[in-house]
């Protein structure tokens, strides 16, 4: 809508588009650091021959890559197609972005509060520019002076030839430009676009022994700068002291609460580097740890051998051995095995091998085996992460016992009292044990009371 409105209401005005946003749309299909560098070279080209040269370099990076860029109409984003009347060669929207950052604190306030805060900031700025102008060392602005000094250094590397009249031929390899000091033009168009003499014009001015500062456009002079800030803003009272109007009040539109928290940060464009945190890996080439070549990793390696069941079993066995090596064994978890019962040992070994073979096909064990724990007094219970069948010795007898769930009290009591938030406490296991003893005691008391009642009746 904005694009069509500008075309309709301002048809004679030059219309430009932000090159940074053109790059964001174009780079969706053409990503890469080199592509971005050559795009900016095309955007900053000041004359037609330089633009064609940079487009040809860009075409070397891919088929139809330059054609896709030209479809965005270079008349709106390349310096080579801009007019020289405005004396502004900006290809991005940084001026609006800088103003947006300047009023960032007031943007999220209500409309009157926002305008009042912006008015105060502008009023204070007008008072600061007068002191800033007094700090200039020349009649032109410091930024224009910085560009001029840079061009002076570049002018020392060019070769100049004079035709004896008003024309100068300046060789800046691989191009030769023509400078006309009377008209203030150069075929590189940089002088006309910015209003500051380019390196070719500076070489001609030095050859003509003219004053270099007189060739700078009037828009960079101190007199023009002060004219922009000569109208001062007058102070205003606060809203409580404003006179009331008889006109009907403008009611605000109905507020519609949207889901989620409203965003305040600017949306990052594609490929934009964050200001903090980890830097992206864009521009780096990945390398494969298997074949040591560039452009892929080990997961997509074409030379990677196909996975086999033996390889999976070996990797899983090594992983399980590493995990078991980290676990500490408790001395009370040792189970006595018979060394004389060969058939029982064969059954245990075969059962353990079958379980390991079945589990090696998976990344993690789906079934956790159970063993048998035997206390000193002969009590038996289930024990995790042991083989399913074991030969145990109870007294003088040897038995092959499966891992059926066995419940009972181990008779464990902590050596020190358990504390929780500074108070005495018991574990869940101890609480279950006490409740079981209490139920057994109640059952015995009920049984004894019923027997006494029957005796009295008899």
Backbone torsions as a table, in degrees:
resi	resn	phi	psi	omega
1	UNK	NA	-40.6	179.5
2	UNK	-66.2	-39.2	-178.9
3	UNK	-63.2	-44.8	179.7
4	UNK	-69.7	-35.3	-179.5
5	UNK	-66.8	-39.8	179.3
6	UNK	-66.7	-39.5	178.1
7	UNK	-64.0	-36.8	-176.7
8	UNK	-78.6	-42.3	-174.2
9	UNK	-88.6	-27.0	-178.7
10	UNK	-128.0	66.1	-175.3
11	UNK	-70.6	-29.4	-176.9
12	UNK	-88.5	-10.4	-178.4
13	UNK	-82.5	144.8	177.4
14	UNK	-70.5	133.3	-176.6
15	UNK	-115.0	122.0	179.0
16	UNK	-118.9	158.5	176.7
17	UNK	-122.0	148.7	-178.1
18	UNK	-67.9	122.3	-178.7
19	UNK	-65.9	-28.2	179.5
20	UNK	-66.8	-36.3	177.3
21	UNK	-77.6	-31.3	172.3
22	UNK	-61.8	-41.4	178.1
23	UNK	-63.2	-40.2	-179.2
24	UNK	-63.2	-38.9	179.0
25	UNK	-75.2	-38.8	-178.7
26	UNK	-71.6	-35.0	-176.4
27	UNK	-76.2	-1.3	174.2
28	UNK	-64.3	-31.6	178.4
29	UNK	-103.0	-17.7	-177.1
30	UNK	-131.2	91.8	-178.0
31	UNK	-100.1	150.8	176.8
32	UNK	143.6	153.3	-179.0
33	UNK	-69.6	-41.8	-178.9
34	UNK	-66.7	-36.3	177.8
35	UNK	-63.2	-39.7	179.0
36	UNK	-66.7	-41.0	-179.9
37	UNK	-61.5	-43.3	-177.4
38	UNK	-75.5	-25.8	173.6
39	UNK	-64.9	-45.8	-179.7
40	UNK	-67.5	-29.2	174.3
41	UNK	-64.8	-37.5	176.9
42	UNK	-69.7	-39.6	-178.6
43	UNK	-67.9	-32.0	-176.9
44	UNK	-95.4	6.2	176.3
45	UNK	-69.3	130.4	-173.7
46	UNK	-97.8	-15.2	178.0
47	UNK	-137.6	165.7	-168.1
48	UNK	-63.9	-43.4	-177.5
49	UNK	-63.4	-37.8	178.5
50	UNK	-67.9	-36.8	178.2
51	UNK	-65.4	-42.8	178.8
52	UNK	-64.2	-38.7	178.8
53	UNK	-63.4	-44.0	180.0
54	UNK	-70.2	-32.0	175.0
55	UNK	-67.9	-35.7	176.7
56	UNK	-67.1	-38.4	175.6
57	UNK	-65.2	-37.9	178.0
58	UNK	-66.1	-34.6	-179.1
59	UNK	-66.1	-19.6	178.7
60	UNK	-72.3	-15.0	-177.6
61	UNK	-86.3	-11.6	179.8
62	UNK	174.6	158.4	179.2
63	UNK	-74.1	134.6	178.0
64	UNK	64.7	12.8	-178.9
65	UNK	-71.6	-38.3	179.0
66	UNK	-75.7	-31.5	178.1
67	UNK	-65.9	-37.7	177.2
68	UNK	-65.5	-32.9	178.7
69	UNK	-73.2	-39.0	-179.5
70	UNK	-67.3	-24.1	178.6
71	UNK	-64.3	-17.0	178.0
72	UNK	-84.9	9.3	175.9
73	UNK	63.7	90.7	-178.9
74	UNK	-61.3	-14.5	178.6
75	UNK	-62.1	-17.5	-174.7
76	UNK	-107.4	-10.9	-176.4
77	UNK	-135.6	-2.8	-179.6
78	UNK	-111.6	137.2	-180.0
79	UNK	-62.7	-27.1	-177.9
80	UNK	-65.1	-19.7	-177.8
81	UNK	-108.5	1.4	-177.7
82	UNK	-79.0	157.0	173.1
83	UNK	-79.0	156.4	-179.1
84	UNK	-101.4	8.7	-176.2
85	UNK	-81.5	-28.6	-174.2
86	UNK	-84.5	-14.5	-178.2
87	UNK	55.7	41.8	178.1
88	UNK	-141.1	119.5	-178.3
89	UNK	-109.1	23.7	-179.0
90	UNK	-71.2	133.9	-180.0
91	UNK	-109.7	1.8	179.7
92	UNK	-128.9	-179.9	-176.1
93	UNK	-104.6	35.1	-175.5
94	UNK	-67.4	-25.7	178.9
95	UNK	-65.0	-44.1	177.2
96	UNK	-70.1	-34.7	179.2
97	UNK	-67.2	-37.6	179.1
98	UNK	-67.6	-39.1	176.6
99	UNK	-66.5	-38.0	178.3
100	UNK	-62.6	-39.7	176.7
101	UNK	-70.6	-30.2	-179.6
102	UNK	-68.2	-34.0	-179.1
103	UNK	-104.7	24.8	-175.5
104	UNK	-62.2	-37.6	-178.5
105	UNK	-68.8	-25.1	-177.1
106	UNK	-97.5	-7.8	-172.5
107	UNK	-64.2	-34.0	-172.4
108	UNK	-95.6	10.2	177.8
109	UNK	-91.3	173.3	176.9
110	UNK	-66.2	165.9	-168.3
111	UNK	-63.0	-43.0	-178.2
112	UNK	-71.2	-42.5	178.5
113	UNK	-63.9	-37.4	178.6
114	UNK	-65.1	-46.1	-179.0
115	UNK	-66.7	-35.6	178.5
116	UNK	-66.1	-40.2	179.9
117	UNK	-69.6	-38.6	176.9
118	UNK	-65.4	-39.0	178.6
119	UNK	-61.2	-41.2	178.8
120	UNK	-66.2	-38.5	179.8
121	UNK	-66.1	-39.2	178.7
122	UNK	-68.6	-40.0	179.3
123	UNK	-62.8	-41.7	177.8
124	UNK	-68.4	-32.6	-180.0
125	UNK	-68.2	-37.6	-179.5
126	UNK	-62.1	-32.7	179.1
127	UNK	-76.7	-23.6	-178.1
128	UNK	-83.0	-28.5	-174.7
129	UNK	-69.1	-28.5	179.1
130	UNK	-64.5	-40.5	176.3
131	UNK	-71.7	-29.8	178.6
132	UNK	-68.9	-38.3	179.6
133	UNK	-64.2	-34.6	-179.2
134	UNK	-68.2	-17.2	179.5
135	UNK	-88.3	-3.1	179.8
136	UNK	-69.3	138.2	177.7
137	UNK	-86.9	-17.6	178.9
138	UNK	-131.9	-179.6	-178.9
139	UNK	-79.7	-8.5	178.3
140	UNK	-109.8	164.9	-174.5
141	UNK	-68.5	154.8	-179.9
142	UNK	-61.1	-37.6	179.9
143	UNK	-66.6	-39.6	176.8
144	UNK	-66.7	-35.0	178.2
145	UNK	-67.3	-34.7	177.9
146	UNK	-65.6	-43.6	177.4
147	UNK	-64.2	-39.9	-179.3
148	UNK	-64.3	-42.2	178.4
149	UNK	-64.7	-36.4	177.2
150	UNK	-64.6	-41.6	178.7
151	UNK	-68.9	-29.9	176.9
152	UNK	-63.1	-40.7	177.9
153	UNK	-65.1	-37.6	179.1
154	UNK	-70.2	-29.9	-177.7
155	UNK	-68.1	-17.0	179.7
156	UNK	-75.6	-9.4	-178.0
157	UNK	-104.9	7.6	-177.6
158	UNK	-106.6	162.1	177.2
159	UNK	-113.0	133.3	-173.5
160	UNK	-120.9	141.9	175.5
161	UNK	-133.8	137.4	-177.0
162	UNK	-110.4	140.0	-179.6
163	UNK	-90.2	3.1	178.6
164	UNK	88.9	-3.9	-179.1
165	UNK	-121.1	-106.5	-178.9
166	UNK	-120.4	-0.5	-176.0
167	UNK	-101.6	140.5	178.1
168	UNK	-127.9	135.8	178.0
169	UNK	-108.4	116.3	-174.1
170	UNK	-116.1	123.5	-179.5
171	UNK	-95.8	116.1	175.5
172	UNK	-127.7	90.1	-170.7
173	UNK	-49.8	134.4	7.4
174	UNK	-94.5	15.9	-176.3
175	UNK	-115.3	158.2	172.8
176	UNK	-123.9	122.0	-175.6
177	UNK	-109.7	154.8	179.6
178	UNK	-113.0	128.0	-177.8
179	UNK	-113.2	133.2	175.7
180	UNK	-120.5	107.9	-176.8
181	UNK	-73.3	-27.5	179.8
182	UNK	-68.9	-45.6	179.0
183	UNK	-84.2	-13.9	-179.2
184	UNK	68.0	44.1	-177.4
185	UNK	-127.8	158.3	173.8
186	UNK	-144.6	143.9	-177.1
187	UNK	-69.1	-12.0	173.5
188	UNK	-78.5	-12.7	174.5
189	UNK	67.0	1.8	-179.2
190	UNK	-70.9	-37.2	178.2
191	UNK	-64.4	-42.3	180.0
192	UNK	-72.4	-32.5	-179.2
193	UNK	-71.8	-44.3	-173.5
194	UNK	-96.7	-30.5	-175.8
195	UNK	89.0	5.5	177.4
196	UNK	-116.8	132.6	-177.2
197	UNK	-55.8	135.5	177.4
198	UNK	-81.2	-177.7	-178.2
199	UNK	-64.8	-35.4	-179.6
200	UNK	-69.7	-41.9	178.9
201	UNK	-67.3	-36.2	179.4
202	UNK	-65.1	-38.4	177.6
203	UNK	-63.6	-39.2	178.3
204	UNK	-69.8	-37.7	179.4
205	UNK	-65.5	-41.6	177.2
206	UNK	-65.7	-35.3	178.0
207	UNK	-67.8	-34.2	179.4
208	UNK	-84.3	-6.0	179.7
209	UNK	57.3	42.4	178.1
210	UNK	-99.7	169.0	179.1
211	UNK	-77.9	124.6	-175.7
212	UNK	-69.4	-37.7	-176.4
213	UNK	-68.5	-22.2	178.5
214	UNK	-72.0	-18.2	-179.2
215	UNK	-86.5	-6.2	178.0
216	UNK	-77.6	141.0	-177.2
217	UNK	-62.9	152.5	-175.8
218	UNK	-66.4	-20.2	-177.9
219	UNK	-67.3	-16.0	179.6
220	UNK	-100.4	4.4	-177.4
221	UNK	-83.1	158.2	-178.8
222	UNK	-64.4	-36.4	-179.1
223	UNK	-62.3	-43.8	179.3
224	UNK	-68.3	-36.0	-179.8
225	UNK	-63.9	-41.2	-179.5
226	UNK	-72.4	-28.5	177.5
227	UNK	-65.1	-31.9	-179.5
228	UNK	-68.5	-22.9	-176.2
229	UNK	-120.2	23.7	-178.4
230	UNK	-81.5	-18.2	-179.9
231	UNK	-94.8	104.3	-176.1
232	UNK	-84.0	148.3	175.4
233	UNK	-82.7	138.4	-178.6
234	UNK	-88.7	147.6	179.4
235	UNK	-67.0	152.3	-176.4
236	UNK	-133.0	142.6	175.4
237	UNK	-72.4	170.5	-179.7
238	UNK	-79.3	175.3	-172.9
239	UNK	-65.5	-26.8	-179.3
240	UNK	-68.1	-22.3	-178.6
241	UNK	-101.1	2.2	-180.0
242	UNK	-72.2	144.9	176.5
243	UNK	-71.7	146.3	179.9
244	UNK	-83.1	139.3	-179.6
245	UNK	-96.1	153.7	177.7
246	UNK	-89.8	-5.5	177.9
247	UNK	-70.8	152.3	178.6
248	UNK	-63.1	142.0	-179.1
249	UNK	-72.2	143.0	177.4
250	UNK	-85.3	113.3	-179.0
251	UNK	-80.3	142.4	178.5
252	UNK	-71.9	155.6	177.5
253	UNK	-67.4	157.8	178.7
254	UNK	-62.7	136.2	-177.9
255	UNK	-84.1	124.9	177.2
256	UNK	-110.0	113.6	-177.5
257	UNK	-76.1	120.8	-179.7
258	UNK	-89.4	152.4	-179.9
259	UNK	-67.9	143.7	178.1
260	UNK	85.7	173.5	179.3
261	UNK	-81.4	133.3	-179.2
262	UNK	-65.6	136.5	-178.4
263	UNK	-80.8	143.1	178.3
264	UNK	-117.5	-23.1	-178.2
265	UNK	-83.2	151.2	179.4
266	UNK	-70.4	141.3	178.9
267	UNK	-71.9	129.2	-178.7
268	UNK	-74.8	138.9	176.9
269	UNK	-81.2	168.4	-177.0
270	UNK	-64.5	123.9	178.7
271	UNK	84.9	4.7	-179.1
272	UNK	-75.9	134.8	-177.5
273	UNK	-79.3	129.9	177.9
274	UNK	-67.0	153.3	-177.5
275	UNK	-77.0	-20.2	179.7
276	UNK	-145.5	167.8	179.8
277	UNK	91.6	-161.0	-178.8
278	UNK	-74.0	141.5	176.4
279	UNK	-80.8	147.1	179.7
280	UNK	-71.3	160.7	179.9
281	UNK	-94.0	17.6	179.3
282	UNK	-68.1	132.9	-177.6
283	UNK	100.6	-14.7	178.3
284	UNK	-94.6	145.7	179.5
285	UNK	-101.6	124.8	179.6
286	UNK	-75.2	154.0	179.8
287	UNK	-128.5	148.5	-178.1
288	UNK	-88.4	134.0	178.9
289	UNK	-80.9	-10.6	-179.9
290	UNK	-90.7	-55.3	-177.6
291	UNK	-102.4	-2.1	176.4
292	UNK	63.8	19.5	178.1
293	UNK	-96.6	166.9	-175.7
294	UNK	-98.0	157.0	172.7
295	UNK	99.6	-8.3	177.5
296	UNK	-154.5	170.4	177.0
297	UNK	-112.9	-172.1	-174.1
298	UNK	-71.4	-23.9	-179.8
299	UNK	-70.8	-35.4	-179.1
300	UNK	-107.1	22.1	-177.6
301	UNK	-69.8	126.5	178.5
302	UNK	-72.0	-20.8	-179.9
303	UNK	-93.3	6.8	-178.9
304	UNK	-72.2	129.1	-179.2
305	UNK	-66.9	147.8	179.9
306	UNK	-66.3	147.0	-179.1
307	UNK	-73.2	135.5	177.3
308	UNK	-119.3	164.9	179.8
309	UNK	-66.6	-33.6	178.9
310	UNK	-67.2	-40.3	178.5
311	UNK	-64.9	-39.7	178.2
312	UNK	-64.4	-43.2	-179.6
313	UNK	-63.3	-40.2	179.8
314	UNK	-65.5	-42.5	-180.0
315	UNK	-66.5	-38.4	179.9
316	UNK	-70.0	-36.3	178.7
317	UNK	-65.2	-40.9	178.6
318	UNK	-66.9	-38.6	178.8
319	UNK	-65.9	-40.4	179.7
320	UNK	-68.7	-34.3	178.0
321	UNK	-66.9	-35.6	177.3
322	UNK	-66.4	-41.2	179.6
323	UNK	-67.3	-41.1	179.9
324	UNK	-68.7	-29.9	178.4
325	UNK	-68.1	-26.2	-179.8
326	UNK	-79.5	-24.8	-178.0
327	UNK	-77.7	137.3	179.9
328	UNK	-92.9	135.8	179.9
329	UNK	-90.4	143.2	179.4
330	UNK	-95.4	141.5	-176.5
331	UNK	-65.8	-28.1	-178.7
332	UNK	-79.6	-4.7	-179.8
333	UNK	-93.5	6.3	179.4
334	UNK	-75.2	135.3	-178.2
335	UNK	-114.1	130.1	-178.8
336	UNK	-77.2	126.4	179.3
337	UNK	-115.1	144.9	-179.7
338	UNK	-78.6	134.1	178.6
339	UNK	-93.8	-10.8	-174.9
340	UNK	-98.6	-19.8	-176.1
341	UNK	-88.3	91.9	-177.4
342	UNK	-69.3	-42.8	179.0
343	UNK	-61.8	-40.0	-179.7
344	UNK	-65.4	-39.3	178.4
345	UNK	-65.1	-36.6	178.4
346	UNK	-64.9	-40.1	179.0
347	UNK	-64.6	-44.1	179.3
348	UNK	-62.0	-42.9	-177.9
349	UNK	-66.1	-44.6	-179.2
350	UNK	-66.1	-40.0	178.9
351	UNK	-64.7	-40.1	178.4
352	UNK	-67.3	-39.5	179.2
353	UNK	-66.2	-39.8	178.9
354	UNK	-63.3	-41.5	-179.9
355	UNK	-65.3	-41.8	178.9
356	UNK	-65.5	-40.4	178.8
357	UNK	-64.6	-36.5	179.4
358	UNK	-71.8	-34.9	-177.0
359	UNK	-82.9	-20.1	-178.4
360	UNK	-69.1	-16.4	179.6
361	UNK	-76.5	-9.8	-178.2
362	UNK	-115.5	159.4	179.5
363	UNK	-70.0	-40.2	176.4
364	UNK	-125.1	153.9	-179.9
365	UNK	-70.4	125.9	178.9
366	UNK	-82.0	-31.1	-179.3
367	UNK	-118.7	125.9	178.7
368	UNK	-94.8	122.5	-178.2
369	UNK	-73.4	160.9	179.1
370	UNK	-123.9	140.2	174.1
371	UNK	-112.2	-160.9	-176.5
372	UNK	-128.7	131.3	175.9
373	UNK	-104.7	131.9	-179.2
374	UNK	-121.6	120.5	177.7
375	UNK	-84.2	176.7	-177.0
376	UNK	-66.6	-30.3	-179.0
377	UNK	-88.2	9.4	176.4
378	UNK	94.0	3.9	-179.6
379	UNK	-74.4	141.1	-174.8
380	UNK	-122.7	137.0	174.6
381	UNK	-150.0	167.9	-179.1
382	UNK	-71.6	148.8	179.5
383	UNK	-138.6	125.5	-176.1
384	UNK	-75.8	160.6	175.9
385	UNK	58.5	38.5	172.5
386	UNK	-127.4	168.3	178.8
387	UNK	-65.4	155.9	-173.4
388	UNK	-66.9	-40.0	-177.9
389	UNK	-119.1	143.3	-179.0
390	UNK	-142.6	152.1	171.2
391	UNK	-97.9	117.0	-179.9
392	UNK	-118.6	161.3	-177.8
393	UNK	-120.7	115.9	178.0
394	UNK	-114.0	105.2	-175.6
395	UNK	69.8	-123.1	179.0
396	UNK	-98.3	-3.1	-177.0
397	UNK	-99.1	148.9	176.2
398	UNK	-118.5	131.1	-177.2
399	UNK	-132.9	148.9	171.5
400	UNK	-97.6	107.6	-170.8
401	UNK	-111.8	133.2	174.5
402	UNK	-83.0	171.8	-175.4
403	UNK	-92.1	53.4	172.5
404	UNK	-68.4	148.6	-177.1
405	UNK	-70.9	121.3	-179.6
406	UNK	-116.2	127.2	-179.4
407	UNK	-110.6	151.9	179.0
408	UNK	163.0	171.5	-178.5
409	UNK	-92.5	128.9	178.9
410	UNK	-81.2	-10.4	-178.4
411	UNK	73.5	27.7	-178.1
412	UNK	-87.8	136.8	175.7
413	UNK	-137.3	128.5	-178.7
414	UNK	-65.5	144.6	-179.7
415	UNK	-70.1	-27.7	179.0
416	UNK	-121.2	149.5	179.7
417	UNK	-66.0	139.7	179.2
418	UNK	-79.8	132.4	-178.5
419	UNK	-118.2	143.0	174.2
420	UNK	-141.9	116.5	-175.3
421	UNK	57.4	37.4	176.4
422	UNK	80.7	3.8	-178.7
423	UNK	-119.3	155.4	179.4
424	UNK	-66.7	140.2	-178.5
425	UNK	-147.8	166.6	177.5
426	UNK	-127.2	159.4	179.0
427	UNK	-80.0	167.6	177.8
428	UNK	-64.3	-34.7	178.6
429	UNK	-65.2	-43.2	179.2
430	UNK	-66.3	-37.0	178.4
431	UNK	-64.7	-41.9	176.4
432	UNK	-62.7	-39.9	-179.4
433	UNK	-65.4	-41.9	179.7
434	UNK	-67.2	-38.9	178.5
435	UNK	-66.4	-35.6	177.6
436	UNK	-65.9	-42.2	177.8
437	UNK	-64.0	-37.1	179.6
438	UNK	-66.8	-38.9	177.3
439	UNK	-65.7	-42.4	177.8
440	UNK	-62.2	-38.6	179.2
441	UNK	-65.8	-39.4	178.3
442	UNK	-65.9	-40.4	178.7
443	UNK	-63.5	-42.7	179.2
444	UNK	-64.2	-40.8	-179.8
445	UNK	-66.7	-38.7	177.1
446	UNK	-65.5	-39.6	-180.0
447	UNK	-65.8	-41.6	179.2
448	UNK	-67.6	-36.3	179.1
449	UNK	-69.9	-36.8	176.8
450	UNK	-66.7	-37.2	178.4
451	UNK	-67.3	-37.4	177.9
452	UNK	-66.3	-37.3	179.1
453	UNK	-65.1	-43.5	179.0
454	UNK	-62.7	-39.0	-179.0
455	UNK	-64.4	-41.3	179.4
456	UNK	-64.7	-38.0	179.4
457	UNK	-65.1	-37.9	179.3
458	UNK	-68.2	NA	NA
